[in-house]
């Protein structure tokens, strides 16, 4: 059974940093892409960043006040873990952040993902 478990959320002041972790288990993820999404109150879920499990290719949302340039996604050498390093946080980054896994496709489209974690709350105070 596939499990994705996020951790690392919390309350931080604007301009600060947080590191989110996604621990993946239940299968071999070499053919998967991993993505981070977020959903703020009253808004639709949106893509933040993604990476192929093998090869290290990364891709980021690049629209509006998005994560590109401030967030970094990478795999941790310690087991099946994907990290989202978030710097220069803004109040607009406040949301529940979700980790997801998609088999055989690197995509920003949430409906293409097969598995989802339960989410971790990130709150940025201004």
Buried (B, 14 or more C-beta within 10 A) or exposed (E): EEEBBBBBBEEBEBEBEBBBBBBBEEBEBEBBBBBBBBBBEEEEBBBBBBBBBEEEEBBBBEEEEBBBEBBBBBBEEEEBBBBBBBBEBEEEBBBBBBBBBBEEEBBBEBEBBEBBBEBBEBBBEE
